[in-house]
Amino acid sequence: MVRMKKWFQVSTAFILAMSLVMVFSLSAEAAPVAESGALTSPPPIEFQTNSLNSSFQYLYDGSNSFTNLGNLQVKLTGTTYAYDVVDSIGVDITLQRWTGAQWVDVSTINKSGTNVATYSGEGTWSVTSGYYYRVKTFHWAKEGTVKESSALYSSSVLVTN
């Protein structure tokens, strides 16, 4: 009985110690380290969704891409998909830059078409070296008086050339 009691005390102490180690290791976060050539710390890693709300009646999906063309030029694209031909469909493409504390809009272009089920738009921007950038696309489809819309974000990209 004494042996069992001692084993229980040791086991309880061990479990408590391991629990404290796990709690403190999870709460201790290292400060993000800037990549070579970066003027700011990197943006936080955010959960990214690659598709739109599936409960829409007309708006089916959307996609975007961020391409570093070199020489401080980037190309952003966005494509919006409807379930069928709609009265109008479009995508607003926004270049965003990370300040070290928040994402700010640099510039937006609006692209749209009529009587189609898919619409793509693109734009090319000049950027400043040393910053993290991403594309935000706002996808929409309109049929009659019903307009459905949703936004997507790309991953961040550090532009240094």
C-alpha positions in Angstrom: 0.0 0.0 0.0 2.9 2.4 0.8 4.5 1.5 -2.5 1.3 2.3 -4.4 0.9 5.6 -2.6 4.5 6.6 -3.4 3.9 5.6 -7.1 0.8 7.8 -7.2 2.6 10.8 -5.7 5.5 10.5 -8.1 3.2 10.0 -11.1 1.1 13.0 -10.1 4.1 15.2 -9.6 5.5 14.1 -13.0 2.2 14.9 -14.8 2.0 18.3 -13.1 5.5 19.1 -14.0 5.0 18.1 -17.7 1.8 20.1 -17.9 3.6 23.3 -16.6 6.4 22.8 -19.1 3.9 22.5 -22.0 2.0 25.6 -20.8 5.1 27.7 -20.6 6.5 26.5 -23.9 3.2 27.3 -25.7 3.0 30.8 -24.2 6.6 31.7 -25.0 6.7 33.1 -28.5 9.9 34.2 -30.3 9.8 37.5 -32.0 9.6 37.2 -35.7 12.9 37.6 -37.5 13.0 39.8 -40.6 14.2 38.0 -43.7 17.3 39.3 -45.5 16.5 42.5 -47.3 13.2 43.1 -45.4 12.5 46.5 -44.0 9.9 45.2 -41.5 9.2 42.1 -39.5 7.2 39.5 -41.4 3.4 39.6 -41.2 1.7 37.1 -39.0 0.8 33.8 -40.5 -3.0 33.9 -41.1 -5.4 31.1 -42.0 -6.1 31.4 -45.7 -9.1 30.0 -47.4 -8.9 29.1 -51.0 -12.6 29.1 -51.8 -15.7 31.3 -51.4 -18.8 30.7 -49.4 -20.5 27.6 -50.8 -24.0 28.8 -49.9 -24.2 31.4 -52.7 -26.8 31.0 -55.4 -24.8 32.6 -58.2 -21.2 33.2 -57.1 -19.4 29.9 -57.3 -15.7 30.5 -56.6 -12.8 32.8 -57.0 -9.0 32.7 -57.3 -6.1 35.0 -57.2 -2.3 35.0 -57.8 0.7 37.2 -57.0 3.6 37.0 -59.3 6.9 38.8 -58.8 8.1 39.8 -62.3 11.4 41.1 -61.0 12.8 44.7 -61.4 10.3 45.7 -58.6 7.3 44.8 -60.8 4.5 42.5 -59.6 1.5 41.1 -61.5 -1.8 40.4 -59.7 -4.6 38.4 -61.1 -8.1 37.5 -60.0 -10.7 35.3 -61.5 -14.4 35.0 -60.5 -16.6 32.1 -61.3 -20.4 31.9 -61.4 -22.5 28.8 -61.5 -24.0 29.9 -64.8 -24.1 33.0 -67.0 -25.0 36.1 -64.9 -26.0 39.7 -65.7 -22.6 41.0 -64.4 -19.5 39.5 -62.8 -16.3 41.0 -61.6 -13.2 41.2 -59.4 -11.6 44.1 -57.6 -7.9 43.5 -57.3 -6.0 45.3 -54.5 -2.3 45.3 -53.9 -1.6 45.4 -50.1 1.7 46.2 -48.3 2.7 45.1 -44.8 3.8 48.1 -42.7 5.2 46.0 -39.9 2.0 46.4 -37.9 -0.9 46.1 -40.4 -1.8 45.6 -44.1 -2.5 48.8 -46.0 -4.1 49.1 -49.5 -1.7 50.4 -52.0 -3.9 50.5 -55.1 -7.1 48.8 -56.4 -8.3 48.1 -60.0 -11.9 47.1 -60.8 -12.6 44.6 -63.6 -16.0 43.4 -64.7 -17.9 41.8 -67.5 -21.5 41.1 -68.5 -23.4 38.0 -69.6 -20.6 35.5 -68.8 -20.0 32.9 -66.2 -16.3 33.5 -65.6 -14.3 36.8 -65.6 -10.6 37.4 -65.1 -8.7 40.6 -64.5 -5.1 41.4 -64.0 -2.8 44.4 -63.3 0.9 45.2 -63.0 2.3 47.4 -60.2 5.6 48.9 -59.4 6.6 48.2 -55.8 9.2 49.3 -53.2 12.0 46.9 -52.3 12.1 45.4 -48.8 8.4 45.1 -48.2 6.0 42.2 -47.9 3.0 42.4 -50.3 -0.1 40.3 -51.0 -3.1 40.5 -53.2 -6.7 40.9 -51.9 -9.4 40.1 -54.4 -13.1 40.9 -54.0 -15.2 38.6 -56.1 -18.8 39.4 -57.0 -21.6 38.2 -59.3 -25.0 39.9 -59.9 -28.1 38.4 -61.3 -31.2 40.6 -61.4 -31.3 42.4 -58.0 -29.2 39.8 -56.2 -25.5 40.6 -55.7 -23.2 38.1 -54.0 -19.6 38.8 -53.0 -16.7 37.6 -51.0 -13.0 38.3 -50.5 -9.8 36.2 -50.9 -6.2 36.9 -49.8 -3.0 35.5 -51.1 0.0 34.6 -49.0 2.5 37.3 -48.4 5.6 37.7 -50.6 8.8 39.7 -49.7 9.9 41.7 -52.7 13.5 42.6 -52.8 14.3 43.0 -56.5 
